[in-house]
Every structure is written in C-alpha cells, then in structure tokens.
C-alpha cells in the first residue's frame, strides 16, 4: 500500500524489519523551506553552510523539495526532486556519495575540479573533500557507501592496503562507464526504496553491497586502477585451496568475504584469488555463486508448489535480489528455466 502523503514541512521515519537480522530505515521529506532542506541534507549526507540566494540569483518563491532516503546494510539510497534553489559549501564527505542527475542543473566544484552537470551525468563526491554546490530545479538519485566497504572490495580486487584507496576524480572514467553506473544505481535505488525490498535479507544485501562497491571501483578512477600498481599474488598450496573450498561449501548460506576465505585457507586474499583463477577459472566469490546456484537447484528439485514453495523465495535464500537475474543464471547453468525444475 502506498504511504500517505505528508504535509509540507513534515519528516517521517519508519523502520521495516522484513528479516530478523536486518532493518532498513526510511526517511522522507517534503518542504518549501530552504533552511529545512539544508538541515535535512546536513543530517543525511554532510555538514555544510548554505549560501542564501537573492531573487536575482534565481530564488524561486513557492518552490518545493521532496526527498526519500533509505539506509541500512552499509548502503543508503536517496531520490530528490526540487524546485528550490540551493547553494552550499560542504565540509569534507566521510562516505562515497554518487549522484545521477535526471533533470535540472547541478554545479559541483572542488579546488581542482569544476563540474557543470546536466541530465544523464554522474558525480562522485570524493571522500575527504569539501564541495561547492549549486542546485537548480534538480531531480536526482544517489547511493551512499562507507569507505570501509569500498576499501574491503579494493583489497579483494587488488590486495590494496587498508587506507591506501583514493578516488582520483569525481566523474566516471568514460561516458560508457557513466551509463553503466546509472543502470547499476537505478536498480539498487529502486530496490532499496521499495517497501518489499529483498535487501532486508542479509545474504542478498551482502551481494548487492559488494556489487555496488565493485562498480564504484570500476567506474571512477582510483588507486587500484593505477598502471604502476602490479601486486604479486604468490603461491597457494593444494591443501590451502582445499581449505578455502571447504569453507565456502560450509558457509554458502551466509555472507562471506574474501578476507574470511583467505583466513580459512591460511594465505593472503590476493593469493587465494589467484589460485581460484588458476584452478577453477573464476574468483572465490564466483565459485561461491556457483555453489549457491547448485544449492538453489537442489532446493527447486525438492520444492513443492502445493506447499507454497516459490522460485522467488528460493532465489532470495541463495542471495539473488532479482528473480530475473536468478532465472538467467539458472538457464545458463542448467539449460532450462527454474520454473520447469520446480514443476517436475
């Protein structure tokens, strides 16, 4: 059921607990007061100082701002639609915030970048940097992720030391990668803002969180993509690889990180990643996805639609937020749709 419309100036917060180990907090704001908007942005994103506009600078009387924000699972999604003009000087961002502009004009500047952004363009507010921002009738969506989650992914991808990750620019490395981020962000924002989101399930949430962190490192130039950085993977003994596989088989039903796999194997993350590439032609996390697909296949074989067993529930159980993605992966692996397995 759609939530009731709030009066202008009202902020509402509610928590949903669709799974016993995870909750997502929802906040929504509708206001015609620029000061209230500035206070909301300060609480939700970053400390900042608003620069008032005069009528000649484009201040719109009677404008309105609407925001929706969902946060949890070390990830936040927001959607904003405003006809209020807003000029602000922010403090340093402490998390990675990426916005996609859908309408209007957004100007963002740092000491070494000036970014006039138009619809379809993407900006990363780089952690540790202050920005000067100007919003003019902007409609945008965004994702926020703590640096710790991105650093963990950088360590997984490149064995980069904690704290060594730096984003080198606020825009995507190419137009194509910007379009890719817009698609990734669009899916995750819609899913996290949905009342019946599958992201309330911890396993699904962990998968999506890694997906978003990996996309950030792919799209925005950073120290893991520097040409001079060539880590040495080292060697992994067969016994260590067997320990890693056994760990994955035992823990396939819960969120697993590369550091945990490496610890179980008794080696470094980059080395265990290299070993899986060499022996299984995939990454440890890719191997884990294969295991989960096999477990889902077994569950489908044992399921009974008359008992209420569904493809969606089984997909969620094994970490697939999107049943369509699960169906595509299943068809590639087994040559048939999951519905056929469920019926036979």
C-alpha positions in Angstrom: 0.0 0.0 0.0 1.4 3.4 -0.8 2.3 5.6 2.1 0.1 8.6 3.0 1.3 11.9 1.6 2.9 14.1 4.3 2.1 17.8 4.7 4.8 20.2 3.5 7.5 20.5 6.1 6.9 17.1 7.6 9.6 14.5 8.1 8.6 10.9 8.6 10.8 8.0 9.7 9.8 4.3 9.9 11.8 1.1 10.2 10.9 -2.1 8.4 12.2 -5.4 9.5 11.5 -7.9 6.7 14.1 -10.3 8.0 15.1 -10.9 11.6 18.8 -9.8 11.2 18.4 -6.7 9.1 16.4 -3.5 9.1 16.1 -0.6 6.7 15.3 2.9 7.9 13.1 5.1 5.7 13.1 8.9 5.8 11.0 11.2 3.7 10.8 15.0 3.5 8.5 17.4 1.7 9.3 21.1 2.3 9.1 24.6 0.9 11.6 25.9 3.4 15.3 26.1 2.1 16.5 26.1 5.7 14.7 22.9 6.5 16.1 21.3 3.3 19.6 22.4 4.3 19.1 20.8 7.8 17.9 17.6 6.2 20.9 17.4 3.9 23.2 18.1 6.8 21.7 15.2 8.8 21.6 12.8 5.9 24.8 13.5 4.0 27.4 16.1 5.0 27.9 19.2 7.2 27.6 22.3 5.1 27.0 26.0 5.1 24.1 27.3 2.9 24.7 30.5 0.8 21.4 32.4 0.6 20.2 33.5 -2.8 18.6 36.7 -3.8 15.7 37.0 -6.2 18.1 38.0 -8.9 20.2 34.9 -8.4 17.3 32.6 -9.2 15.5 32.1 -5.9 12.1 30.6 -6.6 9.2 31.7 -4.3 6.8 28.8 -3.7 9.3 26.1 -4.7 9.2 22.7 -3.1 11.6 19.9 -2.4 10.8 16.2 -2.0 13.3 13.6 -0.8 13.2 9.9 0.0 16.0 8.2 1.8 16.5 4.5 2.8 19.5 3.4 4.7 20.8 0.2 6.2 23.1 -2.7 5.2 26.0 -0.2 5.0 24.3 1.4 2.0 21.9 4.3 1.5 19.8 5.3 -1.4 18.1 8.6 -2.0 15.8 10.3 -4.5 15.3 14.0 -4.6 13.1 16.3 -6.7 13.4 20.0 -6.0 12.4 23.4 -7.5 14.1 25.1 -4.6 17.4 26.7 -5.5 20.2 25.7 -3.1 23.8 27.0 -2.9 26.0 25.4 -0.3 29.6 24.9 0.8 30.1 21.4 2.2 32.5 20.1 4.7 34.6 17.0 3.7 32.5 14.0 2.8 33.1 11.0 5.0 31.5 8.4 2.8 31.4 8.0 -1.0 28.2 9.6 -2.4 27.4 9.2 -6.1 24.5 11.1 -7.7 22.9 10.7 -11.1 21.3 13.9 -12.4 17.9 13.2 -14.1 16.7 16.8 -14.6 17.8 20.3 -14.0 21.4 21.6 -13.5 23.8 20.7 -10.7 27.1 22.5 -10.4 29.8 20.9 -8.2 33.3 22.2 -7.7 36.4 21.4 -5.6 39.8 23.1 -5.6 40.8 21.2 -8.7 37.5 20.4 -10.5 34.6 22.3 -11.9 31.7 20.1 -12.9 28.5 21.7 -14.5 26.3 18.6 -14.6 23.3 18.1 -16.8 20.7 15.3 -17.1 22.3 11.9 -17.6 25.6 12.9 -15.9 27.1 11.4 -12.8 29.2 12.8 -9.9 31.1 11.2 -7.1 31.6 13.4 -4.1 35.1 12.1 -3.2 35.6 11.3 0.5 37.8 13.7 2.4 37.0 16.7 0.1 34.7 19.7 0.5 32.5 20.8 -2.4 30.8 24.0 -3.5 27.3 23.0 -4.8 24.6 24.8 -6.7 21.2 23.1 -7.3 18.8 24.5 -9.9 15.5 22.6 -10.2 17.3 19.3 -9.9 15.9 15.8 -9.9 18.5 13.2 -8.9 19.1 9.8 -7.3 22.1 8.7 -5.4 23.9 6.0 -3.5 26.0 6.4 -0.4 28.5 3.8 0.8 31.0 3.9 3.7 34.6 3.9 2.6 35.3 0.8 4.7 33.1 -1.3 2.4 34.8 0.1 -0.7 38.3 -0.4 0.8 37.3 -4.1 1.5 36.4 -4.5 -2.1 39.7 -2.8 -3.2 41.6 -5.2 -1.0 39.7 -8.1 -2.6 40.4 -6.9 -6.2 44.0 -5.7 -5.8 45.3 -6.6 -2.3 45.5 -2.9 -1.7 46.4 -2.0 1.9 43.6 -0.5 4.0 43.6 3.2 3.9 45.5 3.4 0.6 42.4 3.7 -1.6 41.9 7.2 -3.2 39.5 8.2 -5.8 41.3 10.4 -8.3 38.4 12.3 -10.0 34.7 13.0 -9.4 33.4 11.8 -12.8 33.4 8.4 -14.5 36.4 7.2 -16.5 34.3 7.2 -19.7 30.8 8.0 -20.9 30.1 4.3 -21.3 31.0 3.7 -17.6 28.9 6.6 -16.6 25.9 5.0 -18.3 26.8 1.7 -16.7 26.8 3.3 -13.2 23.4 4.9 -14.0 21.9 1.5 -14.7 23.5 0.0 -11.6 22.4 2.8 -9.4 18.9 2.8 -10.9 18.3 -0.8 -9.9 19.8 -0.5 -6.4 17.9 2.8 -5.6 14.6 1.3 -6.7 15.2 -1.9 -4.8 16.3 -0.2 -1.6 13.4 2.3 -1.6 10.8 -0.4 -2.3 8.7 -1.4 0.7 9.0 -5.1 -0.1 12.8 -4.9 -0.8 14.7 -8.2 -0.9 17.7 -6.2 0.6 16.2 -6.8 4.0 17.7 -10.3 3.7 21.3 -10.2 4.9 22.7 -12.5 2.2 21.1 -10.6 -0.6 22.2 -7.3 1.0 25.8 -8.5 1.2 25.8 -9.5 -2.5 24.4 -6.1 -3.6 26.8 -4.2 -1.3 29.8 -6.0 -2.9 28.2 -5.3 -6.4 27.9 -1.6 -5.7 31.5 -1.3 -4.3 32.9 -3.2 -7.2 31.0 -0.9 -9.6 32.4 2.2 -7.9 35.9 1.0 -8.3 35.3 0.1 -12.0 33.6 3.4 -12.9 35.6 6.1 -11.0 39.4 6.3 -11.5 41.2 5.3 -8.3 44.5 3.9 -6.9 43.5 0.3 -7.7 43.4 1.2 -11.4 46.8 3.0 -11.5 49.0 1.5 -14.1 52.0 1.2 -11.8 50.2 -0.9 -9.3 51.0 -4.6 -10.0 50.7 -6.8 -6.9 52.4 -10.2 -6.8 49.8 -12.9 -6.0 52.2 -15.5 -4.6 51.5 -19.3 -4.5 48.9 -21.3 -2.7 49.5 -24.9 -1.7 46.8 -27.5 -2.7 45.9 -28.1 0.9 45.2 -24.4 1.4 43.0 -24.3 -1.7 41.1 -27.3 -0.3 40.5 -25.5 3.0 39.2 -22.5 1.1 36.7 -24.7 -0.9 35.6 -26.5 2.2 35.0 -23.1 3.9 32.8 -21.9 1.0 30.9 -25.2 1.0 30.2 -24.9 4.7 29.3 -21.2 4.7 27.5 -20.8 1.3 24.3 -19.8 3.0 25.7 -16.6 4.7 27.6 -13.5 3.6 31.3 -14.4 3.0 34.2 -12.0 2.3 37.5 -12.7 0.6 39.4 -12.0 3.8 37.4 -14.8 5.6 38.2 -17.2 2.7 41.9 -16.3 2.8 41.9 -16.7 6.6 40.4 -20.2 6.3 42.9 -21.1 3.7 45.8 -19.6 5.7 47.0 -17.3 3.0 46.7 -13.8 1.6 43.5 -12.7 -0.2 45.3 -11.9 -3.5 47.0 -15.3 -3.4 43.8 -17.3 -2.9 42.1 -15.2 -5.6 44.9 -16.2 -8.0 44.6 -19.8 -7.0 40.9 -19.9 -7.8 41.6 -18.3 -11.2 44.2 -20.8 -12.0 42.4 -24.0 -10.8 38.7 -23.1 -11.3 38.8 -20.3 -13.9 36.8 -18.0 -11.6 37.2 -15.9 -8.4 36.5 -17.2 -4.9 33.3 -15.2 -4.9 32.4 -16.5 -8.4 33.0 -20.0 -7.1 30.7 -19.2 -4.2 28.0 -18.0 -6.6 28.3 -21.4 -8.4 27.8 -23.2 -5.1 24.7 -21.1 -4.3 23.3 -21.8 -7.7 23.8 -25.5 -7.1 22.1 -25.3 -3.7 19.2 -23.4 -5.3 18.9 -26.1 -8.0 18.6 -28.8 -5.2 16.0 -26.7 -3.4 14.0 -26.4 -6.6 14.2 -30.1 -7.2 12.9 -30.8 -3.6 10.3 -28.0 -3.7 6.6 -28.5 -3.9 4.5 -25.6 -5.3 1.5 -27.1 -3.4 3.3 -26.3 -0.2 3.8 -22.7 -1.3 7.4 -23.1 -2.4 8.3 -20.3 -4.9 11.2 -19.5 -7.2 11.5 -16.0 -5.7 11.8 -17.3 -2.1 14.5 -19.8 -3.2 16.3 -17.2 -5.2 16.4 -14.8 -2.2 17.5 -17.7 0.1 20.7 -18.0 -2.0 21.5 -14.3 -2.5 19.6 -13.3 -5.6 17.8 -10.0 -5.2 16.3 -10.1 -8.7 14.4 -13.2 -9.7 15.0 -12.4 -13.4 18.8 -12.4 -12.8 18.4 -15.7 -11.0 16.4 -17.2 -13.8 19.0 -16.1 -16.4 21.9 -17.5 -14.3 19.9 -20.7 -13.8 19.2 -21.1 -17.5 22.8 -20.6 -18.4 23.8 -23.3 -15.9 21.1 -25.9 -16.4 19.7 -25.2 -19.9 16.1 -24.6 -18.6 14.1 -22.1 -16.6 13.8 -22.7 -12.9 10.0 -22.9 -13.3 10.5 -26.2 -15.2 12.6 -27.7 -12.4 10.0 -26.6 -9.9 7.2 -28.3 -11.8 8.9 -31.6 -12.3 
